[in-house]
Every structure is written in structure tokens, then in C-alpha cells.
Amino acid sequence: MDLEEVNRHLIEKITATGIRYDFGEGHELLGRRLQDVELKQERLYELTHSGHELLLDQTARLSAQGWQDRVDHVVDTNKELDAPATLLRPDGHVTWLGDNQRELSTKLTKWFGAATS
């Protein structure tokens, strides 16, 4: 336990931060588990308790309208997060990053089906 490399490996195994799912090419956080950070409202992981996908929107310009029964849209900020918006699975893994509404809507349709009224 005195070896930093061993400690890092064990922590990654326990917290799943060493896992990277293949969601395609892109930002280094894509497919990785986002660390629990303090937001203005509350801690990030506290927002994932519903079991829904979480759209953490730092731009306040995006929408999950039509998917609100499957996606929680939270407008909040944190200086540590290096992305305008992130879409997180309930386990905290990043499935999308960006600020393009059309791209986000395409991803939401692919994963959750057509938007509802």
C-alpha cells in the first residue's frame, strides 16, 4: 500500500474511474466516469439518484424536452468541469459532451427513442 501505482490501480478498480466505455472518438472524458464534484445546487452524484440519464448543462442553452421522463436536465456549473455540457449515465459515465443541441438530440433519439410531447 506504500506504492503510489498500486494505490491508484486499486482506487480505479473500486471507483470504476479506470473504466472507459467506447462511445466513439472525442473528448478525453467520453466513456469515463466523471468524478463527484460540488455544484452550486448539490454534489453531482446526488443528482444521479433517480436512475435517469443526467444532462449537466453549464450553458443553460440546451434542452432535453421530450425526454424528461428519461433524462434529468440540470443547469448548474462547476469550474473543474472542462465541458459546456455532459450527458451522464446513472453510474456517472460520460456518454456525450458538447454544446450542440442538434447533436444532443440525435444522441438522445439514438439511446432513448423518439421524443415524446
ZADOMI-980060 format. One line per field, with one value per residue: residue number from 1; residue in one letter; x, y negated, z negated of N, C-alpha, C, O in turn. Coordinates in pm, whole numbers, plus 50000, padded with zeros to 5 digits. Last residue first. Layout:
N
n = [NUM; ...]
res = [a; ...]
n.xx = [X; ...]
n.yy = [Y; ...]
n.zz = [Z; ...]
ca.xx = [X; ...]
ca.yy = [Y; ...]
ca.zz = [Z; ...]
c.xx = [X; ...]
c.yy = [Y; ...]
c.zz = [Z; ...]
o.xx = [X; ...]
o.yy = [Y; ...]
o.zz = [Z; ...]
// end
This chain:
117
n = [117; 116; 115; 114; 113; 112; 111; 110; 109; 108; 107; 106; 105; 104; 103; 102; 101; 100; 99; 98; 97; 96; 95; 94; 93; 92; 91; 90; 89; 88; 87; 86; 85; 84; 83; 82; 81; 80; 79; 78; 77; 76; 75; 74; 73; 72; 71; 70; 69; 68; 67; 66; 65; 64; 63; 62; 61; 60; 59; 58; 57; 56; 55; 54; 53; 52; 51; 50; 49; 48; 47; 46; 45; 44; 43; 42; 41; 40; 39; 38; 37; 36; 35; 34; 33; 32; 31; 30; 29; 28; 27; 26; 25; 24; 23; 22; 21; 20; 19; 18; 17; 16; 15; 14; 13; 12; 11; 10; 9; 8; 7; 6; 5; 4; 3; 2; 1]
res = [s; t; a; a; g; f; w; k; t; l; k; t; s; l; e; r; q; n; d; g; l; w; t; v; h; g; d; p; r; l; l; t; a; p; a; d; l; e; k; n; t; d; v; v; h; d; v; r; d; q; w; g; q; a; s; l; r; a; t; q; d; l; l; l; e; h; g; s; h; t; l; e; y; l; r; e; q; k; l; e; v; d; q; l; r; r; g; l; l; e; h; g; e; g; f; d; y; r; i; g; t; a; t; i; k; e; i; l; h; r; n; v; e; e; l; d; m]
n.xx = [45583; 45895; 46147; 46236; 46508; 46738; 46962; 46886; 46785; 47020; 47175; 47017; 47031; 47307; 47318; 47152; 47290; 47611; 47803; 47941; 47946; 47816; 47850; 48035; 47914; 47743; 47539; 47345; 47544; 47539; 47647; 47753; 47863; 48115; 48386; 48550; 48486; 48566; 48365; 48035; 47679; 47362; 47072; 46977; 46746; 46720; 46549; 46306; 46113; 46213; 46227; 46110; 46393; 46641; 46847; 47080; 47167; 47320; 47577; 47606; 47415; 47397; 47165; 47158; 46929; 46790; 46809; 46804; 47061; 47221; 47268; 47470; 47691; 47735; 47597; 47409; 47417; 47677; 47862; 48141; 48171; 48288; 48418; 48281; 48415; 48435; 48316; 48498; 48715; 48852; 48636; 48659; 48513; 48289; 48239; 48346; 48435; 48685; 48773; 48879; 48678; 48568; 48642; 48804; 48992; 49112; 49229; 49420; 49586; 49678; 49826; 50025; 50156; 50253; 50298; 50214; 50080]
n.yy = [48587; 48755; 48849; 49189; 49338; 49329; 49329; 49169; 48942; 48844; 48790; 48586; 48393; 48329; 48216; 47994; 47851; 47855; 47874; 48161; 48512; 48827; 49002; 49069; 49235; 49248; 49427; 49311; 49127; 48785; 48540; 48208; 47897; 47778; 47894; 47947; 47876; 47699; 47511; 47581; 47519; 47610; 47744; 48063; 48289; 48631; 48843; 48962; 48776; 48587; 48583; 48350; 48155; 48102; 47840; 47566; 47341; 47342; 47438; 47657; 47924; 48247; 48476; 48806; 49078; 49193; 49254; 49065; 48999; 48802; 48597; 48685; 48650; 48365; 48190; 47889; 47629; 47587; 47892; 48081; 48400; 48711; 48765; 48968; 49236; 49219; 49160; 48869; 48726; 48646; 48615; 48863; 49159; 49381; 49491; 49742; 49670; 49720; 49738; 49613; 49559; 49742; 49757; 49988; 49944; 49705; 49795; 49974; 49796; 49628; 49816; 49882; 49636; 49587; 49811; 49888; 50120]
n.zz = [52662; 52682; 52916; 52987; 52798; 52651; 52821; 53044; 52919; 52801; 53032; 53146; 52945; 52959; 53216; 53172; 52972; 52868; 52678; 52502; 52467; 52358; 52152; 51868; 51581; 51362; 51359; 51524; 51766; 51866; 52071; 52022; 52156; 52183; 51985; 51755; 51426; 51230; 51190; 51253; 51262; 51408; 51493; 51572; 51668; 51680; 51894; 51907; 51915; 52091; 52361; 52430; 52375; 52302; 52424; 52362; 52238; 52011; 51995; 51842; 51771; 51756; 51784; 51691; 51702; 51389; 51127; 50932; 50850; 50951; 50781; 50622; 50783; 50754; 50473; 50546; 50671; 50763; 50707; 50653; 50813; 50870; 51200; 51451; 51616; 51977; 52215; 52248; 52161; 52391; 52677; 52933; 53075; 52895; 52658; 52481; 52142; 51927; 51586; 51371; 51200; 51028; 50763; 50754; 50959; 50876; 50637; 50739; 50888; 50683; 50529; 50714; 50741; 50481; 50227; 49984; 50000]
ca.xx = [45528; 45751; 46099; 46181; 46394; 46611; 46965; 46953; 46697; 46905; 47219; 47047; 46901; 47249; 47397; 47117; 47158; 47533; 47707; 47934; 47991; 47821; 47809; 48002; 47998; 47839; 47661; 47323; 47462; 47592; 47537; 47783; 47756; 47997; 48293; 48604; 48438; 48651; 48488; 48150; 47817; 47447; 47157; 47017; 46823; 46709; 46670; 46424; 46082; 46221; 46291; 46065; 46248; 46609; 46717; 47040; 47110; 47179; 47549; 47668; 47426; 47450; 47225; 47165; 47046; 46781; 46829; 46676; 46987; 47205; 47173; 47337; 47637; 47697; 47703; 47447; 47296; 47614; 47796; 48046; 48214; 48184; 48433; 48311; 48330; 48493; 48324; 48395; 48620; 48914; 48693; 48618; 48623; 48346; 48131; 48367; 48347; 48647; 48697; 48974; 48730; 48538; 48554; 48694; 48908; 49042; 49124; 49313; 49520; 49600; 49712; 49933; 50097; 50153; 50333; 50302; 50000]
ca.yy = [48450; 48753; 48759; 49058; 49338; 49335; 49406; 49298; 49024; 48881; 48891; 48708; 48453; 48385; 48336; 48093; 47907; 47853; 47764; 48059; 48381; 48720; 49058; 48966; 49239; 49138; 49467; 49310; 49241; 48892; 48633; 48350; 47982; 47693; 47920; 47890; 47949; 47814; 47468; 47617; 47500; 47580; 47631; 47976; 48175; 48515; 48760; 49049; 48895; 48558; 48698; 48470; 48155; 48245; 47888; 47695; 47324; 47303; 47329; 47535; 47816; 48138; 48373; 48669; 49011; 49139; 49364; 49100; 49099; 48924; 48572; 48676; 48785; 48427; 48271; 48001; 47684; 47483; 47795; 47992; 48263; 48641; 48760; 48833; 49196; 49232; 49300; 48951; 48772; 48747; 48561; 48733; 49066; 49316; 49410; 49692; 49731; 49627; 49796; 49663; 49446; 49757; 49646; 49971; 50064; 49710; 49692; 50021; 49909; 49572; 49744; 49986; 49701; 49499; 49783; 49773; 50000]
ca.zz = [52650; 52662; 52811; 53026; 52888; 52578; 52698; 53064; 53002; 52717; 52935; 53222; 52980; 52837; 53185; 53275; 52946; 52991; 52662; 52606; 52420; 52458; 52281; 51966; 51701; 51369; 51288; 51378; 51728; 51780; 52053; 52023; 52106; 52168; 52095; 51878; 51543; 51258; 51259; 51171; 51306; 51293; 51530; 51461; 51719; 51590; 51879; 51912; 51837; 51948; 52295; 52499; 52394; 52311; 52379; 52416; 52372; 51996; 52089; 51790; 51871; 51674; 51869; 51639; 51760; 51525; 51221; 50994; 50773; 51032; 50889; 50561; 50769; 50880; 50533; 50460; 50609; 50682; 50793; 50587; 50789; 50797; 51055; 51405; 51505; 51842; 52176; 52310; 52060; 52305; 52554; 52881; 53056; 53012; 52714; 52616; 52240; 52033; 51697; 51469; 51276; 51172; 50804; 50659; 50959; 51005; 50633; 50652; 50953; 50792; 50472; 50665; 50859; 50541; 50366; 49987; 50000]
c.xx = [45520; 45706; 45948; 46135; 46345; 46488; 46830; 46942; 46757; 46809; 47102; 47088; 46919; 47118; 47342; 47190; 47121; 47400; 47616; 47837; 47974; 47873; 47813; 47969; 47944; 47931; 47772; 47446; 47441; 47492; 47595; 47656; 47801; 47877; 48170; 48515; 48479; 48611; 48577; 48274; 47917; 47591; 47233; 47110; 46850; 46801; 46640; 46554; 46201; 46182; 46292; 46124; 46207; 46457; 46710; 46905; 47057; 47113; 47412; 47641; 47484; 47491; 47267; 47234; 47043; 46918; 46815; 46687; 46855; 47118; 47146; 47229; 47500; 47630; 47649; 47560; 47329; 47493; 47735; 47992; 48103; 48236; 48318; 48321; 48375; 48390; 48380; 48417; 48514; 48820; 48747; 48697; 48571; 48461; 48182; 48241; 48367; 48564; 48667; 48906; 48831; 48588; 48511; 48594; 48784; 48950; 49045; 49197; 49401; 49520; 49621; 49808; 49995; 50082; 50220; 50341; 50085]
c.yy = [48405; 48610; 48769; 48979; 49197; 49338; 49427; 49386; 49164; 48971; 48937; 48820; 48583; 48456; 48407; 48225; 48016; 47925; 47751; 47948; 48283; 48594; 48954; 49031; 49141; 49140; 49363; 49352; 49235; 49004; 48754; 48429; 48127; 47770; 47831; 47923; 47876; 47888; 47584; 47582; 47550; 47570; 47591; 47868; 48080; 48406; 48644; 48975; 48991; 48676; 48680; 48597; 48274; 48259; 48039; 47739; 47455; 47279; 47267; 47415; 47691; 48028; 48260; 48579; 48867; 49094; 49321; 49221; 49140; 49029; 48696; 48654; 48786; 48562; 48343; 48078; 47792; 47537; 47688; 47893; 48185; 48502; 48681; 48835; 49059; 49191; 49323; 49098; 48866; 48801; 48674; 48694; 48935; 49224; 49334; 49623; 49666; 49704; 49687; 49725; 49490; 49638; 49651; 49867; 50045; 49831; 49692; 49921; 49958; 49682; 49689; 49919; 49808; 49565; 49705; 49734; 49873]
c.zz = [52507; 52642; 52802; 52904; 52914; 52668; 52634; 52939; 53021; 52793; 52848; 53128; 53058; 52868; 53061; 53248; 53047; 52969; 52784; 52574; 52535; 52390; 52393; 52100; 51805; 51490; 51299; 51297; 51577; 51762; 51981; 52002; 52116; 52114; 52074; 51998; 51671; 51386; 51298; 51251; 51202; 51344; 51405; 51516; 51603; 51643; 51785; 51885; 51829; 51861; 52144; 52440; 52478; 52324; 52396; 52359; 52431; 52131; 52068; 51880; 51806; 51770; 51777; 51741; 51706; 51573; 51366; 51085; 50837; 50964; 50973; 50668; 50701; 50861; 50656; 50527; 50505; 50607; 50704; 50690; 50721; 50763; 50993; 51252; 51456; 51736; 52038; 52277; 52118; 52198; 52466; 52758; 52999; 52973; 52836; 52668; 52375; 52135; 51799; 51591; 51381; 51254; 50949; 50709; 50871; 51013; 50762; 50645; 50869; 50862; 50580; 50607; 50818; 50658; 50433; 50128; 50000]
o.xx = [45476; 45786; 45880; 46091; 46404; 46375; 46807; 46914; 46685; 46756; 47087; 47041; 46844; 47096; 47331; 47131; 47064; 47398; 47552; 47795; 47991; 47847; 47814; 48050; 47823; 48017; 47883; 47457; 47511; 47372; 47688; 47568; 47877; 47798; 48127; 48563; 48446; 48694; 48657; 48285; 47888; 47620; 47174; 47213; 46758; 46921; 46546; 46657; 46198; 46215; 46366; 46075; 46262; 46400; 46764; 46856; 46996; 47015; 47391; 47677; 47418; 47591; 47182; 47348; 46936; 47011; 46826; 46587; 46798; 47102; 47056; 47113; 47422; 47523; 47531; 47613; 47282; 47468; 47741; 48069; 47985; 48334; 48258; 48242; 48492; 48293; 48374; 48522; 48447; 48842; 48693; 48811; 48453; 48499; 48124; 48148; 48402; 48615; 48627; 48973; 48864; 48543; 48427; 48473; 48673; 48841; 48922; 49081; 49293; 49402; 49499; 49697; 49890; 49961; 50107; 50411; 50032]
o.yy = [48294; 48522; 48790; 49034; 49100; 49340; 49529; 49505; 49264; 49066; 49057; 48933; 48678; 48568; 48529; 48333; 48119; 48046; 47647; 47930; 48318; 48570; 48990; 49105; 49132; 49053; 49386; 49318; 49160; 48981; 48817; 48389; 48164; 47716; 47811; 47975; 47760; 47956; 47571; 47620; 47561; 47610; 47544; 47897; 48024; 48428; 48568; 49036; 49088; 48677; 48751; 48706; 48296; 48362; 48096; 47683; 47455; 47205; 47151; 47303; 47627; 48039; 48185; 48604; 48814; 49076; 49404; 49285; 49243; 49139; 48695; 48689; 48879; 48586; 48379; 48034; 47786; 47499; 47699; 47820; 48220; 48488; 48595; 48900; 49038; 49120; 49435; 49154; 48936; 48911; 48785; 48735; 48901; 49213; 49232; 49688; 49548; 49792; 49576; 49760; 49413; 49619; 49572; 49888; 50081; 49820; 49679; 49961; 49982; 49665; 49701; 49963; 49821; 49552; 49752; 49634; 49762]
o.zz = [52480; 52609; 52903; 52803; 52868; 52619; 52569; 52950; 53014; 52737; 52825; 53141; 53038; 52822; 53059; 53257; 53009; 52948; 52802; 52460; 52651; 52272; 52511; 52156; 51828; 51501; 51251; 51180; 51509; 51746; 52030; 51926; 52205; 52037; 51961; 52099; 51692; 51446; 51391; 51367; 51082; 51457; 51308; 51577; 51545; 51660; 51808; 51856; 51754; 51742; 52074; 52467; 52585; 52287; 52490; 52261; 52537; 52140; 52102; 51845; 51724; 51841; 51727; 51779; 51679; 51494; 51456; 51117; 50798; 51018; 51057; 50647; 50722; 50916; 50661; 50629; 50391; 50492; 50581; 50753; 50730; 50690; 51058; 51185; 51424; 51764; 51986; 52306; 52042; 52147; 52467; 52739; 53014; 52857; 52874; 52715; 52384; 52204; 51763; 51688; 51471; 51367; 50991; 50698; 50911; 51069; 50759; 50647; 50924; 50893; 50571; 50635; 50881; 50673; 50441; 50148; 50014]
// end
